[in-house]
């Protein structure tokens, strides 16, 4: 087996694994929220979530029938030996995982309207790149973007006079409709930037951050907490059935912006937030930070 085949096999196994087992931080937060809810309905929903996780592992099947569109956030060093092969390798890994996991077939060719049956197609899986000069490592975040949670994300550009109050209103308004249907409790990613595309990209990138992490800007971090409290106060609750807690957390990512515009976007991950984080060195030794005790 050459190195391309070796890395393809590792990534395919990791993708398949993340379909069945949630990251450590997601499980810990679900346990915390489940313990704090006191309504009978909320308690039953959380018990069902944990039972779902037990059965997914026991039966070796994905924990949600919608295994989403595969998206990869790649933070790759310019000296990583497989950088030239990486995008094709990731696509092949998705095909392998589709049949080995198995994953539901979720790649439909637009306009031609046929399902490829392999979870790959024109532009799928999505690969977002960050290039790291002089590094020989490669970090990969894997993410299953579901049809009810992340894929319906929303973005717009506000007039500057709307300010941060406008950002808050945008997020809270979306939570009462979009958020309600996205299988709460949610990890809410918010992008604040200079245009719709930069804000949208950041709102998705925010979902890769660990639960409980904070924006390094203290004002942005304060806004994360205020939004979390505000969304919880709406009372959406687990699965939209009412409760004291509606979010796993709120993560804000931002850039500088043009003086005359504020781009804002919101993306959410559902309670079954299937992301993974794996780091390869130049010899393809790997470290998994999102899930403890995993050997692929």
VOBA-1610 file (N, C-alpha, C; in pm, whole numbers, padded with zeros to 5 digits, always signed):
BEGIN
Unk+00084-00119+00000Unk+00000+00000+00000Unk+00089+00125+00000Unk+00071+00212-00101Unk+00150+00336-00102Unk+00089+00439-00008Unk+00155+00554+00007Unk+00112+00652+00106Unk-00023+00715+00072Unk-00052+00734-00057Unk-00183+00788-00094Unk-00293+00691-00052Unk-00273+00563-00080Unk-00372+00463-00042Unk-00385+00454+00110Unk-00271+00465+00179Unk-00271+00457+00325Unk-00352+00571+00386Unk-00327+00694+00340Unk-00401+00809+00395Unk-00548+00803+00357Unk-00577+00760+00236Unk-00717+00745+00192Unk-00790+00649+00285Unk-00726+00538+00317Unk-00788+00437+00404Unk-00812+00491+00544Unk-00715+00566+00598Unk-00730+00623+00732Unk-00845+00723+00736Unk-00849+00813+00637Unk-00954+00914+00634Unk-01091+00849+00616Unk-01100+00749+00531Unk-01227+00679+00510Unk-01277+00615+00640Unk-01187+00552+00712Unk-01226+00490+00839Unk-01267+00596+00942Unk-01198+00710+00940Unk-01231+00816+01034Unk-01368+00877+01003Unk-01395+00900+00875Unk-01527+00951+00835Unk-01637+00854+00878Unk-01616+00727+00853Unk-01715+00626+00891Unk-01736+00625+01042Unk-01626+00640+01116Unk-01635+00638+01262Unk-01714+00759+01313Unk-01687+00876+01256Unk-01754+00997+01305Unk-01904+00997+01273Unk-01946+00914+01179Unk-02089+00901+01151Unk-02161+00831+01266Unk-02087+00753+01343Unk-02148+00667+01445Unk-02125+00714+01588Unk-02018+00789+01608Unk-01980+00830+01745Unk-01956+00980+01748Unk-02029+01048+01836Unk-02015+01193+01846Unk-01885+01230+01914Unk-01835+01351+01889Unk-01711+01397+01954Unk-01728+01405+02105Unk-01617+01397+02175Unk-01619+01398+02322Unk-01687+01523+02377Unk-01658+01640+02317Unk-01713+01764+02372Unk-01864+01772+02353Unk-01915+01716+02242Unk-02059+01716+02218Unk-02130+01626+02319Unk-02076+01506+02340Unk-02137+01413+02436Unk-02138+01474+02576Unk-02026+01535+02615Unk-02018+01595+02749Unk-02121+01705+02767Unk-02140+01788+02664Unk-02236+01898+02674Unk-02380+01846+02676Unk-02410+01744+02596Unk-02543+01685+02598Unk-02575+01626+02736Unk-02476+01563+02798Unk-02496+01508+02933Unk-02522+01620+03033Unk-02447+01730+03018Unk-02466+01845+03108Unk-02606+01905+03093Unk-02648+01928+02969Unk-02780+01989+02946Unk-02893+01895+02987Unk-02875+01767+02957Unk-02978+01670+02995Unk-03000+01664+03144Unk-02892+01679+03221Unk-02902+01675+03367Unk-02971+01799+03422Unk-02962+01912+03348Unk-03018+02038+03397Unk-03164+02061+03356Unk-03211+01987+03255Unk-03352+02000+03217Unk-03439+01928+03321Unk-03558+01985+03347Unk-03645+01922+03447Unk-03783+01882+03394Unk-03816+01920+03271Unk-03947+01880+03219Unk-03943+01734+03175Unk-04051+01659+03195Unk-04054+01517+03157Unk-04023+01496+03008Unk-04079+01582+02920Unk-04055+01566+02777Unk-03908+01582+02744Unk-03844+01687+02799Unk-03702+01710+02773Unk-03618+01593+02823Unk-03652+01540+02939Unk-03577+01427+02996Unk-03586+01305+02903Unk-03706+01279+02853Unk-03726+01164+02764Unk-03644+01182+02635Unk-03642+01303+02581Unk-03569+01330+02458Unk-03420+01305+02477Unk-03364+01354+02588Unk-03221+01332+02612Unk-03191+01184+02635Unk-03278+01114+02705Unk-03259+00969+02724Unk-03258+00897+02589Unk-03344+00941+02498Unk-03350+00882+02365Unk-03221+00911+02286Unk-03168+01033+02301Unk-03042+01068+02235Unk-02929+00976+02280Unk-02920+00955+02411Unk-02812+00871+02462Unk-02832+00724+02423Unk-02958+00681+02417Unk-02987+00545+02370Unk-02949+00531+02223Unk-02976+00635+02146Unk-02937+00638+02005Unk-02786+00618+01991Unk-02709+00687+02073Unk-02564+00676+02067Unk-02516+00535+02102Unk-02577+00476+02203Unk-02542+00339+02242Unk-02567+00242+02128Unk-02682+00253+02065Unk-02719+00161+01957Unk-02634+00182+01832Unk-02599+00309+01803Unk-02516+00336+01685Unk-02383+00264+01696Unk-02324+00267+01816Unk-02196+00200+01837Unk-02215+00048+01839Unk-02318+00002+01910Unk-02342-00141+01922Unk-02374-00206+01787Unk-02457-00140+01707Unk-02500-00195+01578Unk-02409-00155+01463Unk-02311-00068+01492Unk-02215-00021+01391Unk-02288+00046+01274Unk-02374+00140+01309Unk-02452+00213+01210Unk-02450+00362+01243Unk-02464+00449+01142Unk-02468+00593+01167Unk-02574+00632+01269Unk-02544+00734+01348Unk-02634+00774+01456Unk-02751+00858+01406Unk-02744+00905+01281Unk-02856+00975+01219Unk-02865+00928+01075Unk-02986+00909+01026Unk-03002+00858+00889Unk-02951+00957+00785Unk-02956+01089+00817Unk-02900+01188+00724Unk-02752+01206+00756Unk-02668+01139+00681Unk-02523+01152+00703Unk-02465+01271+00627Unk-02553+01355+00574Unk-02512+01486+00524Unk-02427+01485+00399Unk-02380+01603+00367Unk-02279+01623+00262Unk-02145+01634+00333Unk-02047+01557+00290Unk-01916+01562+00356Unk-01846+01692+00322Unk-01798+01759+00426Unk-01719+01880+00410Unk-01589+01864+00489Unk-01481+01915+00431Unk-01351+01905+00495Unk-01290+02045+00508Unk-01244+02075+00628Unk-01162+02193+00649Unk-01018+02145+00660Unk-00935+02185+00566Unk-00798+02135+00558Unk-00701+02248+00591Unk-00618+02224+00692Unk-00514+02320+00729Unk-00381+02249+00700Unk-00328+02273+00579Unk-00219+02190+00528Unk-00090+02269+00511Unk+00018+02210+00557Unk+00149+02271+00540Unk+00198+02258+00397Unk+00272+02357+00351Unk+00324+02354+00213Unk+00424+02241+00194Unk+00481+02189+00302Unk+00579+02081+00291Unk+00519+01943+00323Unk+00386+01938+00341Unk+00323+01808+00362Unk+00336+01727+00232Unk+00390+01604+00239Unk+00427+01533+00116Unk+00311+01498+00023Unk+00187+01492+00076Unk+00074+01453-00009Unk-00017+01571-00043Unk+00034+01691-00033Unk-00051+01808-00058Unk-00108+01806-00200Unk-00031+01759-00297Unk-00079+01757-00436Unk-00191+01655-00457Unk-00192+01553-00374Unk-00289+01444-00391Unk-00411+01458-00301Unk-00409+01559-00216Unk-00503+01561-00104Unk-00650+01571-00146Unk-00681+01659-00239Unk-00822+01677-00274Unk-00881+01552-00339Unk-00807+01490-00429Unk-00854+01366-00491Unk-00861+01252-00389Unk-00768+01252-00298Unk-00762+01150-00192Unk-00886+01160-00102Unk-00924+01282-00066Unk-01041+01301+00020Unk-01169+01255-00050Unk-01176+01281-00179Unk-01293+01238-00255Unk-01303+01085-00257Unk-01191+01020-00278Unk-01190+00874-00280Unk-01222+00818-00141Unk-01177+00887-00037Unk-01207+00843+00100Unk-01357+00847+00128Unk-01425+00948+00074Unk-01570+00958+00090Unk-01640+00841+00021Unk-01595+00805-00098Unk-01654+00690-00168Unk-01636+00564-00085Unk-01514+00542-00034Unk-01488+00423+00049Unk-01577+00422+00173Unk-01587+00537+00242Unk-01667+00544+00363Unk-01815+00521+00334Unk-01860+00567+00218Unk-02001+00551+00180Unk-02042+00404+00179Unk-01956+00319+00128Unk-01990+00177+00119Unk-01951+00099+00245Unk-01850+00147+00316Unk-01803+00072+00433Unk-01879+00107+00560Unk-01931+00232+00572Unk-01995+00274+00697Unk-02128+00202+00726Unk-02230+00200+00640Unk-02243+00276+00516Unk-02302+00414+00543Unk-02288+00505+00445Unk-02347+00638+00452Unk-02459+00649+00349Unk-02561+00727+00384Unk-02669+00750+00289Unk-02616+00827+00168Unk-02671+00801+00052Unk-02625+00866-00070Unk-02687+01006-00079Unk-02604+01109-00064Unk-02656+01245-00052Unk-02597+01342-00153Unk-02547+01294-00264Unk-02492+01385-00364Unk-02574+01375-00493Unk-02655+01477-00516Unk-02741+01483-00634Unk-02685+01587-00730Unk-02659+01547-00853Unk-02606+01641-00951Unk-02712+01745-00987Unk-02680+01871-00957Unk-02774+01980-00983Unk-02804+01993-01132Unk-02929+02020-01163Unk-02984+02033-01299Unk-03002+01898-01367Unk-02907+01805-01351Unk-02925+01673-01410Unk-03017+01586-01325Unk-03024+01619-01195Unk-03116+01555-01101Unk-03102+01405-01094Unk-02981+01360-01071Unk-02965+01218-01038Unk-02865+01204-00924Unk-02890+01105-00842Unk-02805+01078-00728Unk-02689+00991-00773Unk-02565+01035-00745Unk-02448+00961-00792Unk-02432+00827-00721Unk-02493+00814-00602Unk-02482+00688-00529Unk-02349+00668-00460Unk-02263+00771-00461Unk-02130+00758-00402Unk-02096+00871-00305Unk-02189+00963-00284Unk-02165+01081-00200Unk-02061+01177-00257Unk-02028+01162-00384Unk-01938+01256-00450Unk-02003+01301-00581Unk-01967+01420-00624Unk-02020+01474-00749Unk-01944+01599-00783Unk-02000+01683-00866Unk-01934+01808-00901Unk-01926+01897-00778Unk-01804+01918-00728Unk-01785+02004-00611Unk-01815+01940-00478Unk-01850+01811-00477Unk-01871+01742-00350Unk-01778+01621-00341Unk-01718+01598-00227Unk-01729+01674-00104Unk-01667+01814-00117Unk-01709+01904-00027Unk-01653+02039-00025Unk-01522+02037+00052Unk-01420+02102-00004Unk-01290+02111+00064Unk-01254+02259+00078Unk-01239+02304+00202Unk-01196+02440+00232Unk-01049+02435+00273Unk-00968+02522+00216Unk-00824+02516+00236Unk-00770+02632+00318Unk-00680+02601+00411Unk-00591+02698+00474Unk-00449+02644+00455Unk-00364+02722+00390Unk-00226+02680+00363Unk-00133+02736+00470Unk-00048+02650+00526Unk+00044+02689+00633Unk+00186+02685+00580Unk+00253+02799+00564Unk+00390+02800+00511Unk+00487+02723+00601Unk+00578+02650+00535Unk+00692+02585+00600Unk+00655+02466+00690Unk+00527+02431+00699Unk+00486+02319+00784Unk+00479+02191+00702Unk+00508+02077+00767Unk+00494+01947+00700Unk+00380+01864+00761Unk+00288+01931+00834Unk+00173+01863+00892Unk+00046+01897+00816Unk-00056+01817+00839Unk-00186+01842+00776Unk-00296+01813+00877Unk-00375+01916+00909Unk-00491+01902+00996Unk-00615+01892+00910Unk-00704+01802+00945Unk-00829+01788+00870Unk-00945+01782+00969Unk-01040+01874+00949Unk-01168+01865+01018Unk-01266+01800+00921Unk-01329+01693+00963Unk-01433+01629+00883Unk-01568+01671+00939Unk-01665+01690+00851Unk-01796+01734+00899Unk-01905+01681+00808Unk-02010+01626+00869Unk-02127+01581+00796Unk-02232+01689+00805Unk-02247+01767+00699Unk-02338+01881+00696Unk-02478+01834+00659Unk-02566+01828+00757Unk-02698+01772+00738Unk-02795+01865+00666Unk-02897+01806+00606Unk-02993+01881+00527Unk-03085+01969+00607Unk-03096+01945+00739Unk-03184+02029+00821Unk-03110+02125+00909Unk-02979+02108+00922Unk-02904+02195+01014Unk-02812+02290+00938Unk-02692+02246+00901Unk-02595+02336+00843Unk-02629+02381+00701Unk-02683+02295+00621Unk-02702+02331+00480Unk-02800+02448+00459Unk-02902+02467+00543Unk-02988+02584+00525Unk-02936+02712+00594Unk-02807+02724+00618Unk-02753+02845+00679Unk-02792+02971+00604Unk-02795+03084+00675Unk-02841+03208+00615Unk-02741+03321+00638Unk-02736+03414+00541Unk-02642+03526+00550Unk-02701+03649+00482Unk-02659+03766+00528Unk-02699+03891+00463Unk-02601+04001+00504Unk-02609+04113+00434Unk-02528+04229+00470Unk-02621+04334+00531Unk-02585+04379+00651Unk-02663+04481+00720Unk-02609+04620+00686Unk-02695+04718+00695Unk-02650+04856+00687Unk-02572+04889+00814Unk-02469+04972+00805Unk-02383+04994+00922Unk-02457+05050+01043Unk-02565+05125+01016Unk-02641+05182+01128Unk-02711+05077+01212Unk-02728+04957+01158Unk-02794+04851+01234Unk-02706+04797+01345Unk-02574+04809+01327Unk-02480+04777+01432Unk-02491+04635+01485Unk-02438+04617+01607Unk-02437+04483+01667Unk-02576+04442+01715Unk-02661+04541+01736Unk-02801+04509+01765Unk-02863+04440+01644Unk-02826+04485+01523Unk-02876+04422+01401Unk-02826+04280+01386Unk-02701+04257+01423Unk-02644+04122+01422Unk-02724+04032+01517Unk-02750+04082+01636Unk-02824+04006+01736Unk-02965+03973+01687Unk-03032+04072+01630Unk-03168+04051+01579Unk-03169+03946+01467Unk-03070+03955+01378Unk-03061+03859+01268Unk-03051+03716+01323Unk-02962+03696+01418Unk-02940+03562+01472Unk-03065+03511+01545Unk-03122+03593+01632Unk-03237+03550+01711Unk-03359+03525+01622Unk-03379+03609+01520Unk-03492+03587+01428Unk-03479+03452+01358Unk-03358+03416+01317Unk-03338+03287+01246Unk-03360+03170+01340Unk-03328+03187+01467Unk-03343+03075+01560Unk-03487+03036+01582Unk-03580+03131+01565Unk-03721+03098+01589Unk-03783+03022+01471Unk-03713+03012+01360Unk-03766+02938+01244Unk-03667+02830+01203Unk-03555+02874+01145Unk-03448+02782+01104Unk-03401+02696+01221Unk-03374+02758+01335Unk-03322+02684+01451Unk-03420+02583+01505Unk-03547+02615+01497Unk-03651+02526+01549Unk-03652+02392+01477Unk-03619+02394+01346Unk-03627+02273+01263Unk-03495+02198+01250Unk-03392+02243+01321Unk-03258+02187+01299Unk-03215+02088+01407Unk-03312+02028+01478Unk-03284+01926+01581Unk-03200+01981+01696Unk-03255+02075+01774Unk-03182+02127+01892Unk-03161+02018+01996Unk-03064+02043+02089Unk-02986+02164+02110Unk-02879+02181+02002Unk-02853+02307+01967Unk-02772+02341+01852Unk-02637+02400+01891Unk-02536+02373+01808Unk-02415+02452+01815Unk-02433+02561+01710Unk-02433+02686+01753Unk-02463+02799+01664Unk-02333+02867+01623Unk-02309+02870+01493Unk-02192+02939+01439Unk-02236+03072+01378Unk-02171+03180+01420Unk-02204+03312+01370Unk-02080+03372+01305Unk-02094+03422+01183Unk-01987+03493+01115Unk-02020+03640+01105Unk-01925+03725+01143Unk-01942+03870+01130Unk-01823+03920+01051Unk-01850+03970+00930Unk-01739+04002+00841Unk-01780+04113+00745Unk-01722+04114+00626Unk-01740+04228+00537Unk-01832+04204+00418Unk-01882+04080+00402Unk-01971+04049+00290Unk-02043+03919+00321Unk-02139+03884+00235Unk-02215+03762+00264Unk-02127+03637+00257Unk-02036+03632+00159Unk-01958+03509+00145Unk-01853+03493+00256Unk-01792+03606+00300Unk-01694+03594+00408Unk-01763+03560+00540Unk-01878+03621+00565Unk-01952+03591+00688Unk-02002+03447+00687Unk-02052+03400+00572Unk-02104+03264+00563Unk-01994+03161+00588Unk-01878+03185+00528Unk-01766+03093+00547Unk-01723+03087+00693Unk-01719+03201+00758Unk-01678+03205+00899Unk-01782+03139+00989Unk-01911+03154+00955Unk-02013+03093+01040Unk-02004+02941+01035Unk-01965+02887+00920Unk-01943+02743+00909Unk-01815+02702+00981Unk-01710+02781+00962Unk-01582+02752+01028Unk-01597+02753+01179Unk-01685+02837+01230Unk-01708+02847+01374Unk-01756+02714+01433Unk-01825+02634+01350Unk-01877+02506+01398Unk-01767+02402+01420Unk-01647+02429+01368Unk-01536+02338+01390Unk-01469+02360+01526Unk-01496+02474+01587Unk-01436+02504+01717Unk-01495+02416+01826Unk-01414+02380+01926Unk-01467+02300+02037Unk-01577+02374+02114Unk-01672+02299+02166Unk-01775+02356+02252Unk-01709+02407+02380Unk-01746+02528+02420Unk-01686+02589+02539Unk-01569+02679+02508Unk-01522+02679+02382Unk-01414+02770+02344Unk-01473+02910+02321Unk-01386+03011+02320Unk-01434+03148+02307Unk-01352+03225+02204Unk-01419+03321+02140Unk-01349+03412+02050Unk-01243+03487+02129Unk-01120+03503+02074Unk-01014+03569+02150Unk-01040+03717+02179Unk-01130+03780+02102Unk-01167+03919+02131Unk-01268+03919+02244Unk-01240+03992+02351Unk-01326+03984+02470Unk-01467+04036+02443Unk-01482+04132+02351Unk-01615+04181+02319Unk-01694+04077+02240Unk-01626+04010+02148Unk-01691+03902+02073Unk-01728+03787+02166Unk-01639+03755+02260Unk-01667+03648+02356Unk-01788+03682+02442Unk-01800+03810+02480Unk-01916+03853+02558Unk-02044+03838+02476Unk-02034+03870+02346Unk-02151+03856+02259Unk-02190+03709+02244Unk-02092+03619+02239Unk-02121+03475+02235Unk-02210+03436+02353Unk-02173+03484+02472Unk-02249+03449+02593Unk-02388+03513+02590Unk-02396+03639+02546Unk-02526+03706+02541Unk-02620+03636+02442Unk-02567+03596+02327Unk-02649+03525+02229Unk-02692+03388+02282Unk-02601+03320+02349Unk-02637+03190+02408Unk-02752+03206+02507Unk-02741+03306+02594Unk-02848+03330+02692Unk-02978+03369+02623Unk-02965+03452+02517Unk-03084+03496+02446Unk-03156+03384+02374Unk-03080+03295+02309Unk-03142+03182+02239Unk-03205+03085+02339Unk-03136+03061+02449Unk-03194+02975+02552Unk-03325+03033+02606Unk-03331+03166+02617Unk-03450+03232+02672Unk-03572+03215+02581Unk-03549+03188+02452Unk-03662+03166+02360Unk-03740+03042+02401Unk-03670+02944+02460Unk-03738+02825+02511Unk-03762+02716+02409Unk-03680+02713+02303Unk-03697+02610+02199Unk-03685+02470+02260Unk-03578+02447+02335Unk-03558+02319+02401Unk-03517+02207+02308Unk-03485+02089+02364Unk-03440+01977+02281Unk-03547+01934+02181Unk-03504+01918+02056Unk-03592+01880+01945Unk-03707+01979+01924Unk-03692+02104+01974Unk-03794+02206+01953Unk-03921+02183+02034Unk-03913+02096+02136Unk-04032+02062+02214Unk-04043+02141+02344Unk-03959+02243+02360Unk-03965+02327+02479Unk-03866+02282+02585Unk-03800+02380+02645Unk-03704+02348+02750Unk-03621+02470+02786Unk-03539+02456+02887Unk-03459+02568+02936Unk-03333+02591+02853Unk-03289+02489+02781Unk-03161+02498+02708Unk-03182+02457+02562Unk-03139+02545+02473Unk-03160+02522+02330Unk-03031+02510+02252Unk-02918+02545+02314Unk-02792+02546+02241Unk-02681+02474+02317Unk-02592+02412+02240Unk-02469+02357+02294Unk-02368+02468+02318Unk-02384+02577+02245Unk-02295+02692+02257Unk-02313+02783+02137Unk-02255+02902+02145Unk-02253+02996+02034Unk-02107+03033+02007Unk-02061+03009+01885Unk-01924+03041+01845Unk-01926+03149+01739Unk-01858+03260+01765Unk-01850+03370+01669Unk-01709+03374+01610Unk-01702+03383+01477Unk-01577+03408+01407Unk-01592+03539+01330Unk-01487+03619+01323Unk-01500+03750+01259Unk-01374+03790+01184Unk-01392+03884+01091Unk-01281+03953+01026Unk-01307+04103+01042Unk-01212+04184+00997Unk-01238+04326+00983Unk-01343+04344+00873Unk-01402+04463+00864Unk-01508+04486+00766Unk-01497+04625+00706Unk-01568+04644+00597Unk-01579+04775+00532Unk-01662+04868+00622Unk-01630+04997+00628Unk-01705+05088+00717Unk-01855+05095+00688Unk-01894+05066+00564Unk-02034+05086+00527Unk-02117+04958+00528Unk-02065+04850+00579Unk-02141+04725+00575Unk-02099+04632+00688Unk-02194+04551+00733Unk-02167+04444+00829Unk-02226+04316+00772Unk-02140+04226+00728Unk-02186+04096+00682Unk-02211+04007+00802Unk-02324+03937+00804Unk-02355+03847+00915Unk-02415+03719+00858Unk-02379+03609+00920Unk-02432+03478+00878Unk-02449+03390+01000Unk-02540+03296+00990Unk-02560+03199+01097Unk-02570+03060+01036Unk-02499+02966+01095Unk-02504+02824+01062Unk-02520+02747+01191Unk-02589+02637+01189Unk-02603+02558+01312Unk-02569+02412+01287Unk-02513+02352+01389Unk-02496+02208+01393Unk-02602+02150+01483Unk-02664+02039+01443Unk-02768+01977+01525Unk-02708+01908+01647Unk-02793+01849+01730Unk-02742+01781+01849Unk-02645+01669+01811Unk-02670+01607+01695Unk-02581+01502+01645Unk-02473+01567+01558Unk-02387+01644+01624Unk-02289+01729+01554Unk-02167+01644+01518Unk-02170+01588+01398Unk-02072+01487+01357Unk-01951+01551+01289Unk-01864+01605+01371Unk-01737+01657+01321Unk-01623+01580+01385Unk-01512+01578+01313Unk-01393+01512+01367Unk-01270+01593+01335Unk-01166+01572+01411Unk-01040+01646+01390Unk-00924+01547+01397Unk-00850+01539+01289Unk-00736+01447+01281Unk-00615+01523+01226Unk-00498+01496+01282Unk-00375+01564+01243Unk-00274+01459+01196Unk-00221+01480+01075Unk-00120+01391+01018Unk+00017+01460+01021Unk+00122+01381+01051Unk+00257+01433+01029Unk+00305+01385+00891Unk+00427+01419+00855Unk+00477+01388+00720Unk+00487+01239+00693Unk+00496+01158+00800Unk+00505+01012+00784Unk+00369+00943+00797Unk+00264+01024+00803Unk+00124+00978+00813Unk+00091+00915+00947Unk+00175+00941+01049Unk+00129+00913+01184Unk+00018+01013+01214Unk-00084+00970+01286Unk-00197+01060+01308Unk-00233+01072+01455Unk-00294+01187+01487Unk-00347+01213+01620Unk-00492+01259+01604Unk-00582+01200+01680Unk-00723+01238+01676Unk-00754+01315+01804Unk-00800+01439+01791Unk-00824+01521+01910Unk-00973+01528+01947Unk-01060+01496+01853Unk-01204+01511+01876Unk-01266+01392+01949Unk-01208+01275+01933Unk-01261+01152+01991Unk-01147+01081+02064Unk-01165+01050+02190Unk-01059+00985+02266Unk-01059+00833+02243Unk-00941+00775+02249Unk-00926+00630+02245Unk-00957+00564+02112Unk-00939+00637+02002Unk-00973+00581+01870Unk-00848+00531+01800Unk-00853+00407+01753Unk-00747+00351+01669Unk-00813+00305+01540Unk-00770+00362+01429Unk-00835+00333+01300Unk-00771+00214+01230
//
